[in-house]
Amino acid sequence: MNILERYAAMDYDAAPEARNEADAWLAGRDFSKSLFIGGEWKAAASGGTFDTSDPATGKLLAKISDAGVADIDAAVTAAARALPKWSVQSGYARAKILYAIGRAMQRHQRLFAVLESLDNGKPIRESRDIDVPLAIRHFIHHAGWAQSLEKEFPGHKPVGVAGQIIPWNFPLLMLAWKIAPALAAGCTVVLKPAEYTPLTAILFAEICQRAGVPKGVVNIVPGGPAAGEAIVNHPGVQKIAFTGSSEVGKIIRKATAGSGKKLSLELGGKSAFMVFEDADLDSAVEGVVDGIWFNQGQVCCAGSRLLVQEGVAEAFIAKVKARMAKLRIGSPLDKNTDIGPLADRVQLERVSGLVTQGAAQGAQCWQPDCPLPDAGYFYLPTLATNVSPANILAQEEVFGPVLAVMTFRSTEEAVELANNTRYGLAASVWSENVNLALDVAPKLKAGVVWINGTNMFDAACGFGGYRESGFGREGGREGMAEYLAAKLPLGAAIKPAAPETVSGPVKADAIGIDRTPKLFIGGKQVRPDGGYSYAVADRKGRLAGEVGLGSRKDIRDAVAAARGAKGWAGATGYNRAQVLYFLAENLASRADEFAARLSQLTGVAPKAAREEVELSVERLFYFAGMADKFEGRVHQPPARVVTLALNEPVGVLGIVAPDAAPLLGLVSLLAPALAMGNTVVLVPSHAHALAATDLYQVIEYSDLPAGAINIVTGKPGELAAVLARHDDVDALWCVADADTCRLVEAESAGNLKRVWTGNGRDLDWRADALSGDAFLRRAIEVKNVWVPYGD
């Protein structure tokens, strides 16, 4: 046998990672007291425990204290007690603690890595080289945010006690993503790790003790669903941060409705991995390996849908199969292992069941001829071809090592296939033509887009999704904002609308012609679908006029018109600015008319009415100016890559405007939404609707594209609920009574649209704070596009 033959015959031998230190830690620890509450280790009040096992062998690792409602209450109490002192500490003091945590984790990073692989099943190469270093980076990175907070976020305060619930696929990294920004902001936390994987969270609590974290600032409470539910429902928690399934995210959205709790959800995904015919196919194959078989495919942003251009599809799939045949499946503590076990038998059964269903729906499922270990929850990497867009493997999050393949011919078809999902977390675009890649990236409904790469993360760059992948961001400036609160200038509590009594005949205009305001949909004045109107009273209770009584069908038509007005979102910020300036100019030219109308309807003095109109014009001017200035950022993570944080419009935005300051309140919400490129379905003040219908002509001759603004008059509570339930509405802002606000938050769970409400309170619409970025930030999605450079 010559040297080449010997080389070809060589195979990898076992390369096991030493686990003696981890075993010693497991053996030397009293897991009957594994709740970390108020700086002390405690047993569950019920005395209950749950098992955590090694998924590679099924063997028991430890019996962990199972937190119940009483334990969660104790943890929240401890966090609330620690909050006042921690939140007023200087940024420098908090920064030193965060830095100390990061450094202590560095000193024990091998122990963290081995425990993570034992408890979760991910290959040691991943936990050692990716998860643990990234977790450490988050704490050191956020030390800098803590010290610069007052300068970078003036006027903001910590949101309070943060309840955090993390999944089992990245136990330590998810903990870092949540705890680091919370501590930097001055919040205290109650964190529940997943019941499958609590070990590194317990070790982290030990690190907090060594790093000098004050008692009660960090509380770690392992437990099951009951513990998570208790955190979500606890009245002492002001912020909920959840990572997990979309189904549970919807339950949390409903549970927190009307509570005033700040909420961020990082949920499921069905990410597209797009390979164009000019891509470097060999590099793209390695990207596929990282995209779907990283952590056994148990990744929310896994590239589980492979979209390949037809001209290279056959060759590319052949390369993928050849690469799959060389993947090594086995012990996660073997440094040569590519794919470890799934996290639990339940997950193994779910993955297997979904593949069976996909095959029954026509998919051809191929697996390499690789031996599987005799024990543990292992599943072979699976390639599904002949997959239709409706196949369950193309639509449902499998959360396993399963790749569904579809082909496309044109760029337009590729984008349409990529967006054919209810999720919107991430995507990968592979092309040697950077112009093509950067053209496609903004068209994808995904919060993160990687160009010629995949699964790139950094503490400086935001991560999060659109649609049913949740809302809010983790990492970067956006992630810091999730744990901060800016005080909006609150007004009085809003009372539910009472039935109005209106007297007298309709007053004709100066030449005796009755003016009949209709609805404004798709750039036209249209009659309400139901054919009904309702009376609007003046300040003395007399009939000032009648307006259309909008219904569910009118909202449907308005949403369709808003969805079709694609030109507005595609316009440049400068173009939108010019239109909004023109709108302000035209409103100003009719200031006397609008002031008279406000005085007639609300009873304010003519001078105050004139001031409201002038301030409305000023607001339009301000937000017109911001249309091309509230821009994204460029991040430079520690790699040969730049990350473009692009501000994009949310989409179709519903607005329920207030009765107080009926013109100024409407404009203060409408202007920032339009400035950022959103299209709007507006429900104006019910009591003073004529102030909004008078805007129709101003809109019509201000060069706004048809459908950019749609106005449906009617009963705000009913129309707000329709907007909240509508799956084609992407966000909703609602200023209404507390019951209506609670209702729309609960009803919004259907498609997890972004909702802001005043929680039953009005705002001081004249306050300078409303000429700022409070609503501009709510009017955008931040998309992070990763662009590598160099050879």
VOVO-505254 format. One record per residue (C-alpha): residue in one letter; x, y, z. Coordinates in steps of 0.001 Angstrom, whole numbers, padded with zeros to 6 digits, always signed. Layout:
AXYZ/...
***
This chain:
M+000000+000000+000000/N+001537+003309-001048/I+001250+006602+000820/L-001751+007878-001160/E-003622+004635-000566/R-002814+004788+003131/Y-004031+008400+003245/A-007300+007511+001518/A-007856+004615+003923/M-007358+006761+007031/D-010311+007502+009274/Y-010813+009629+012342/D-010330+007856+015625/A-012262+008829+018721/A-011144+012133+020268/P-013103+012343+023524/E-013226+015528+025570/A-012296+015006+029206/R-015388+015138+031396/N-013792+014541+034776/E-014185+018140+035961/A-017853+018170+034952/D-018445+014838+036665/A-016756+016130+039809/W-018994+019222+039745/L-022089+017063+039315/A-021058+014716+042090/G-020096+017488+044503/R-023217+019596+044186/D-026418+019379+046214/F-029031+019614+043499/S-031844+019261+046022/K-031168+022974+046588/S-030764+024275+043059/L-033035+027338+043152/F-030952+030516+043382/I-033191+033106+045064/G-032061+036273+046801/G-028436+035151+046638/E-029108+031840+048424/W-029545+028224+047326/K-032924+026802+048177/A-035029+023699+047694/A-038399+024008+046030/A-041128+024875+048549/S-043023+021775+047432/G-039943+019582+047717/G-040478+018509+044115/T-037693+017696+041663/F-037329+016825+037995/D-034698+014798+036153/T-032177+016108+033679/S-030490+013437+031565/D-027694+012968+029051/P-029480+012748+025651/A-026551+010787+024192/T-027084+007912+026635/G-030375+008543+028397/K-028561+008341+031742/L-029567+010570+034639/L-027304+013549+035294/A-029089+015147+038253/K-032399+015627+040048/I-033152+019344+040006/S-035387+021356+042341/D-038680+022051+040562/A-039759+025650+041159/G-043456+026230+041818/V-045671+029269+042266/A-044401+029964+045796/D-040790+029832+044646/I-041471+032209+041750/D-043159+034594+044154/A-040101+034468+046429/A-037788+035103+043479/V-039837+038068+042229/T-039943+039476+045750/A-036156+039185+046006/A-035716+040856+042606/A-038105+043669+043543/R-036254+044206+046822/A-032914+044455+045009/L-034212+046681+042187/P-034104+050159+043809/K-030456+049947+044820/W-029284+048187+041643/S-031137+050526+039273/V-029639+053698+040787/Q-026080+052417+040857/S-023793+054196+038450/G-023307+052699+035040/Y-019674+052188+035927/A-020610+050102+038991/R-022894+047885+036931/A-020267+047662+034175/K-017701+046312+036638/I-020112+043563+037704/L-020869+042579+034106/Y-017176+042515+033269/A-016481+040390+036351/I-019143+037895+035240/G-017570+037646+031788/R-014082+037151+033170/A-015249+034520+035670/M-016967+032642+032856/Q-013727+032741+030874/R-011907+031106+033763/H-014425+028244+033741/Q-015292+028116+030054/R-014245+024484+029569/L-016530+023367+032387/F-019392+025354+030868/A-018763+023759+027458/V-018650+020176+028723/L-021745+020623+030901/E-023600+022148+027957/S-022766+019205+025704/L-023652+016680+028408/D-026995+018290+029187/N-028031+019364+025685/G-026277+016890+023369/K-024666+019442+021074/P-021171+018568+019807/I-018396+019830+022051/R-016877+021761+019119/E-020008+023900+019010/S-020401+024514+022723/R-016647+025103+023160/D-016033+027285+020104/I-019380+029061+019623/D-021825+029027+022524/V-019540+029723+025468/P-017336+032379+023786/L-020447+034192+022515/A-022033+034109+025973/I-018882+035614+027473/R-018813+038284+024755/H-022348+039357+025638/F-021430+040149+029220/I-018263+042033+028326/H-020000+043873+025470/H-022877+044937+027701/A-020496+046207+030344/G-019832+048987+027860/W-023551+049638+027402/A-024026+049925+031156/Q-021468+052694+031415/S-022667+054624+028341/L-026389+054233+028966/E-027189+057786+030064/K-025432+059235+027046/E-026837+056776+024492/F-030389+056543+025910/P-031127+059890+027562/G-034406+060027+029454/H-034690+056245+029733/K-034956+054185+032905/P-034785+050443+033589/V-038117+048793+032950/G-038055+046987+036315/V-038118+043309+037269/A-037606+041177+034162/G-039049+037681+033936/Q-037045+035618+031458/I-037858+032181+030056/I-035303+030426+027855/P-035318+027254+025725/W-033223+024112+025764/N-031446+024469+022415/F-028924+027166+023489/P-029190+027128+027296/L-026172+029258+028168/L-026213+031551+025157/M-029906+032391+025587/L-029242+033120+029250/A-026490+035562+028268/W-028639+037195+025582/K-031245+037990+028219/I-029413+038612+031468/A-026572+040770+030102/P-028726+043615+028667/A-031114+043433+031619/L-028308+043968+034139/A-026731+046668+031992/A-030047+048540+031937/G-030395+048354+035713/C-033110+045687+035795/T-033177+042720+038136/V-034089+039312+036743/V-035930+036095+037449/L-034809+033543+034860/K-036264+030097+034273/P-034045+027732+032279/A-035632+024892+030310/E-036310+021758+032301/Y-034269+019681+029820/T-031124+021783+030265/P-030762+023583+033625/L-027147+022730+034471/T-025239+025649+032949/A-027773+028106+034416/I-027041+026672+037867/L-023301+026984+037242/F-023893+030554+036059/A-025600+031358+039359/E-022444+030187+041128/I-020464+032532+038881/C-022749+035405+039930/Q-021890+034722+043554/R-018159+034762+042779/A-018435+037916+040644/G-020062+039922+043419/V-023552+040284+041920/P-025692+041787+044710/K-028219+039453+046289/G-031533+039356+044456/V-030279+040962+041254/V-030100+037578+039506/N-032484+034782+040461/I-032360+031396+038697/V-035428+029174+039112/P-035351+025867+037205/G-038792+024427+036666/G-041454+023323+034251/P-044369+025040+032504/A-046041+025936+035813/A-042998+028011+036801/G-043013+029778+033446/E-046722+030517+033759/A-046175+031920+037245/I-043491+034295+035948/V-045698+035498+033094/N-048682+036137+035370/H-046861+037608+038362/P-047967+041230+038973/G-044503+042121+040274/V-042870+041482+036889/Q-042694+044460+034527/K-041002+042796+031552/I-041333+039359+029975/A-038634+038039+027628/F-039407+034659+026108/T-037617+032462+023600/G-039456+029369+022447/S-042244+028176+020195/S-044712+030456+018438/E-047586+028559+020040/V-046376+029390+023554/G-045548+032935+022442/K-049203+033448+021488/I-050320+032172+024878/I-047986+034656+026592/R-049245+037500+024398/K-052817+036771+025521/A-051831+036280+029154/T-050061+039653+029375/A-052805+041599+027546/G-053792+044667+029517/S-051098+044128+032150/G-048812+046902+030920/K-045872+044486+030884/K-043234+045071+028258/L-042929+041992+026080/S-040319+040590+023706/L-040772+037268+021938/E-038103+035385+019974/L-039994+032500+018461/G-039874+029892+015726/G-038634+030093+012175/K-038585+028381+008819/S-035601+030124+007303/A-034800+030059+003603/F-031321+029096+002379/M-031197+030574-001142/V-028571+029406-003650/F-028365+031305-006943/E-026738+029791-010014/D-023672+032038-009782/A-022912+030989-006187/D-019719+029228-005122/L-021419+025847-004787/D-018756+024198-002637/S-018875+027053-000138/A-022656+026965-000211/V-022622+023246+000637/E-020589+024002+003763/G-023096+026749+004496/V-025890+024179+004285/V-024074+022021+006837/D-023816+024979+009210/G-027309+026163+008388/I-029322+023031+009109/W-027125+020481+010899/F-025640+022914+013417/N-026943+021769+016828/Q-028812+018914+015061/G-031098+021461+013394/Q-032478+022467+016790/V-032041+026134+015935/C-034866+028648+015541/C-033089+030265+012576/A-031978+026982+010975/G-031823+027142+007174/S-034387+024375+006885/R-035732+025363+003430/L-033143+025030+000669/L-034121+027061-002407/V-031848+026332-005375/Q-031914+027884-008835/E-032933+025258-011390/G-029782+025500-013516/V-027565+024224-010692/A-030079+022279-008614/E-029072+018773-009730/A-025349+019397-009273/F-025845+021124-005948/I-028053+018423-004485/A-025481+015805-005518/K-022805+017752-003655/V-025051+018031-000586/K-025645+014268-000546/A-021936+013568-000878/R-021246+015896+002051/M-024020+014362+004150/A-022444+010940+003690/K-019317+012209+005454/L-021074+013717+008486/R-020068+011989+011699/I-022874+011137+014124/G-022032+010152+017649/S-021037+011200+021121/P-021250+014964+021606/L-018055+014811+023668/D-016079+013472+020685/K-014293+016414+019045/N-014829+014795+015628/T-018614+014590+015969/D-020692+016699+013584/I-024161+015693+014754/G-025081+014728+018284/P-028387+013509+019706/L-031643+015407+019830/A-032413+016885+023215/D-035015+014375+024355/R-037087+011384+023273/V-040115+013663+022828/Q-038171+015726+020299/L-036959+012596+018505/E-040541+011371+018125/R-041703+014761+016871/V-039007+014960+014177/S-039626+011400+013042/G-043364+012006+012887/L-043045+015165+010783/V-040734+013413+008301/T-043276+010601+007978/Q-046021+013150+007292/G-043862+014974+004751/A-043183+011734+002898/A-046909+010943+002857/Q-047448+014355+001214/G-045080+013526-001627/A-041602+014416-000361/Q-038772+012037-001211/C-036728+011699+001977/W-033101+010559+001680/Q-030705+009742+004507/P-027030+008750+004308/D-025991+005231+005169/C-024435+006101+008521/P-024429+003978+011656/L-026296+005373+014656/P-025205+004809+018266/D-027097+002095+020095/A-028295+004431+022846/G-029478+008027+022901/Y-031868+010170+020872/F-030062+010240+017530/Y-031673+010957+014165/L-030025+010737+010764/P-029630+013938+008738/T-032459+013972+006197/L-032750+015565+002751/A-036308+015969+001458/T-036684+016618-002280/N-039791+016922-004442/V-041224+019157-001727/S-044227+021276-002623/P-044564+024732-000983/A-047569+023419+000969/N-045781+020308+002291/I-045564+020160+006068/L-041748+020017+005815/A-041807+023369+003986/Q-044237+025049+006360/E-043756+023684+009874/E-040705+024159+012068/V-039296+020630+012376/F-036528+021625+014814/G-034370+018713+013734/P-031751+017754+011108/V-034220+017850+008200/L-033668+019912+005028/A-036541+020525+002572/V-035500+021349-001017/M-037366+023454-003575/T-036181+025010-006831/F-036775+028372-008491/R-036174+029911-011893/S-036131+033687-011349/T-035193+036049-008556/E-038829+037048-008186/E-039875+033421-007717/A-037079+032888-005200/V-038255+035825-003084/E-041867+034676-003300/L-040940+031165-002137/A-038735+032507+000645/N-041571+034706+001950/N-044159+031918+001663/T-044178+031225+005387/R-045877+032599+008476/Y-042449+032997+010070/G-039828+035645+009413/L-036710+035086+011476/A-033704+034658+009171/A-032500+033837+005658/S-029238+033099+003820/V-028488+034370+000308/W-025657+032779-001682/S-024386+034561-004803/E-021068+035826-006067/N-022950+038889-007373/V-023138+041205-004369/N-025556+043466-006252/L-027994+040590-006577/A-027587+039589-002936/L-028131+043136-001670/D-031137+043491-003965/V-032738+040337-002564/A-032004+040948+001133/P-034407+043893+001661/K-037188+041988-000115/L-037090+039104+002359/K-039472+039173+005300/A-036795+038223+007793/G-035166+040030+010686/V-031688+038696+009848/V-030193+038019+006414/W-026778+036425+005979/I-025032+036855+002629/N-022700+033986+001701/G-022796+032793+005280/T-025174+031543+007916/N-025701+031388+011683/M-023508+034415+012365/F-024243+036119+015680/D-022681+038867+017745/A-023557+040869+020834/A-023284+044118+018852/C-025864+043062+016245/G-029571+042725+016860/F-031323+039388+016365/G-035059+038837+016066/G-037850+038282+013597/Y-040941+039432+011776/R-044399+037884+011660/E-044887+034797+013857/S-041179+034696+014637/G-041997+037265+017291/F-041100+040853+018025/G-038352+042699+019815/R-034627+042223+019336/E-031786+040708+021318/G-028269+042085+021046/G-027074+045455+019851/R-028721+048790+020479/E-032160+047358+019766/G-031657+044674+022395/M-030732+047261+025020/A-033909+049220+024290/E-035977+046155+025245/Y-035007+046625+028911/L-035450+050392+029035/A-038540+052552+029334/A-038953+056110+028096/K-041664+057998+029884/L-044348+059156+027511/P-046294+062216+028713/L-049404+060518+030072/G-052789+062172+030207/A-056025+061244+031920/A-057571+057784+032004/I-059900+057250+029062/K-063491+056373+029873/P-065437+053935+027697/A-067534+055769+025124/A-071086+056441+026285/P-074076+056546+023927/E-074535+060104+022698/T-077767+062010+022338/V-077733+064451+019464/S-080447+067009+018825/G-081413+069247+015942/P-081288+068985+012156/V-078154+068671+010047/K-076745+072115+009469/A-076319+072910+005748/D-073240+074720+004547/A-073161+078313+003352/I-074775+077592-000011/G-077328+075188+001350/I-075774+071895+000151/D-075554+069035+002618/R-071980+067664+002938/T-071944+063906+003506/P-068548+062593+004620/K-067901+059016+003583/L-065005+056680+004312/F-061609+057193+002658/I-060242+053946+001203/G-057731+053427-001587/G-057526+057139-002336/K-061296+057485-002812/Q-064254+058547-000737/V-066561+055544-000522/R-069817+054753+001206/P-069670+052306+004105/D-070442+048721+003135/G-073356+048523+005573/G-074938+051710+004318/Y-075242+053204+007811/S-074138+056536+009231/Y-073990+057929+012732/A-074476+061422+014130/V-071624+063612+015329/A-072488+066232+017932/D-071057+069694+018388/R-069950+071091+021749/K-073571+071831+022718/G-074884+068402+021817/R-076450+069561+018587/L-076068+067685+015332/A-072895+068798+013565/G-073087+066212+010800/E-073214+062529+010006/V-070354+060238+009019/G-070152+056695+007728/L-070463+053850+010206/G-067609+051573+009198/S-067748+047808+009651/R-065561+044716+009442/K-065896+044669+005649/D-064769+048295+005407/I-061681+047479+007490/R-061060+044516+005187/D-061196+046793+002128/A-058983+049397+003806/V-056362+046785+004742/A-056384+045437+001175/A-055831+048971-000163/A-053020+049562+002325/R-051381+046249+001426/G-051559+047156-002253/A-049912+050568-001840/K-046402+049165-002256/G-045040+052340-003822/W-045092+054215-000523/A-042817+051767+001306/G-040561+051605-001750/A-040217+055369-002015/T-037036+056995-000770/G-037062+058797+002527/Y-036529+062036+000631/N-039600+061387-001540/R-041727+060644+001524/A-040415+063789+003183/Q-041533+065948+000262/V-045035+064478+000342/L-045372+065012+004088/Y-044089+068579+003757/F-046731+069125+001084/L-049384+067636+003357/A-048336+070038+006123/E-048385+072939+003675/N-051911+072111+002536/L-053163+071696+006097/A-051652+075056+006993/S-053472+076720+004093/R-056780+075602+005641/A-055868+076324+009244/D-058825+078644+009843/E-061307+076041+008610/F-059836+073287+010805/A-059619+075546+013843/A-063277+076462+013444/R-064207+072805+013162/L-062246+071899+016311/S-063844+074712+018243/Q-067298+073647+017026/L-066798+069992+017960/T-064804+070148+021184/G-065757+073514+022608/V-062170+074732+023018/A-061584+078446+022632/P-060749+079635+019096/K-057198+080453+020170/A-056626+076951+021574/A-058149+075409+018450/R-055822+077439+016273/E-052854+076334+018392/E-053835+072676+017913/V-053897+073109+014143/E-050562+074927+014123/L-048974+072277+016334/S-050350+069600+013997/V-048659+071329+011078/E-045447+071559+013086/R-045606+067823+013863/L-046035+067015+010191/F-043033+069197+009412/Y-040927+067466+012070/F-041695+063957+010917/A-041317+064967+007280/G-037801+066037+008161/M-037121+062748+009934/A-038238+060615+006979/D-034712+060634+005548/K-032816+061004+008849/F-034044+058217+011140/E-031680+055773+009551/G-029990+052458+010238/R-026450+051728+011381/V-023391+049783+010341/H-021951+047350+012896/Q-018455+045870+012847/P-018513+042559+014746/P-015180+040871+015513/A-015013+039075+012153/R-014362+039941+008514/V-017930+041107+008043/V-020019+044246+008281/T-023599+044160+009500/L-026048+046620+007998/A-028829+047375+010474/L-031529+048628+008110/N-034643+050439+009315/E-037614+049055+007399/P-041319+049910+007643/V-043353+047472+009705/G-045949+047254+006912/V-049684+047844+007279/L-050212+049760+010504/G-053592+050193+012186/I-054121+053340+014263/V-056987+054010+016664/A-056741+057735+017397/P-057891+059535+020555/D-060905+061746+021216/A-058768+064280+023057/A-056992+066651+020658/P-058724+064915+017727/L-056539+066512+015049/L-053222+066713+016905/G-053507+063218+018361/L-054307+061811+014939/V-051393+063613+013274/S-048953+062706+016069/L-049572+059020+015359/L-050108+059186+011601/A-047031+061262+010719/P-044277+058989+012148/A-045992+055931+010689/L-046029+057485+007215/A-042541+058941+007543/M-041078+055454+007981/G-042899+054105+004927/N-045824+052312+006534/T-049302+052344+005033/V-052068+053152+007479/V-055623+052158+008307/L-056853+054884+010638/V-059872+054854+012938/P-060285+058484+014009/S-061966+059942+017065/H-065521+058662+017283/A-066911+061736+018996/H-065125+064217+016734/A-064870+062263+013484/L-065575+065326+011337/A-062098+066614+012219/A-060729+063598+010355/T-063144+063577+007425/D-062194+067190+006727/L-058693+065837+005994/Y-059856+063895+002930/Q-059404+066736+000499/V-056070+067714+002063/I-054867+064157+001516/E-056240+063979-002009/Y-054237+066943-003283/S-051027+066243-001319/D-049587+063600-003710/L-049998+060691-001300/P-050337+057433-003261/A-053750+055802-003166/G-053926+053451-000202/A-051139+055031+001834/I-053775+056485+004182/N-057168+054865+004668/I-059692+056292+007122/V-062630+054291+008462/T-064981+056128+010811/G-067090+054170+013266/K-067050+052657+016728/P-063388+052471+017798/G-063805+049461+020098/E-065358+047309+017377/L-063032+048443+014595/A-059937+048131+016815/A-060817+044484+017508/V-061169+043817+013775/L-057759+045377+013129/A-056231+043337+015956/R-057545+040084+014505/H-056688+040842+010870/D-053730+038728+009740/D-052737+041247+007074/V-052248+044017+009645/D-048630+044068+010852/A-048911+046484+013770/L-051531+048345+015752/W-051397+051515+017853/C-054434+052069+020031/V-055357+054999+022278/A-058577+053935+023947/D-060108+052844+027232/A-058455+050078+029235/D-060891+047362+028160/T-060326+048101+024470/C-056557+048156+024959/R-056682+044812+026741/L-058889+043368+024010/V-056643+044370+021112/E-053527+043034+022815/A-055211+039677+023354/E-056717+039527+019850/S-053394+040438+018232/A-051948+037035+019157/G-053295+035483+015950/N-050372+036715+013853/L-048319+038219+016719/K-048545+041723+015315/R-046700+044471+017154/V-049125+046337+019407/W-048707+049564+021335/T-051472+050878+023543/G-051782+053646+026068/N-053065+051055+028575/G-056253+053044+028979/R-054480+056387+029369/D-054408+059309+027008/L-051223+061209+026206/D-050455+064890+026521/W-050426+065431+022781/R-048953+068913+023104/A-045829+067678+024897/D-042499+068113+023129/A-041662+064477+023859/L-044042+063436+021084/S-041800+065215+018583/G-039104+062597+019031/D-038270+059009+018250/A-040797+057264+020527/F-043155+056444+017677/L-040493+056398+014972/R-038934+053393+016748/R-042312+051702+016883/A-042848+052364+013178/I-039842+050331+012011/E-038429+046843+011926/V-034631+046570+012161/K-033220+044080+009673/N-029589+043044+010167/V-027867+042095+006897/W-024482+040416+007337/V-022048+041055+004473/P-018666+039265+004583/Y-015646+040722+002849/G-012168+039595+001827/D-010986+036418+000109/
***
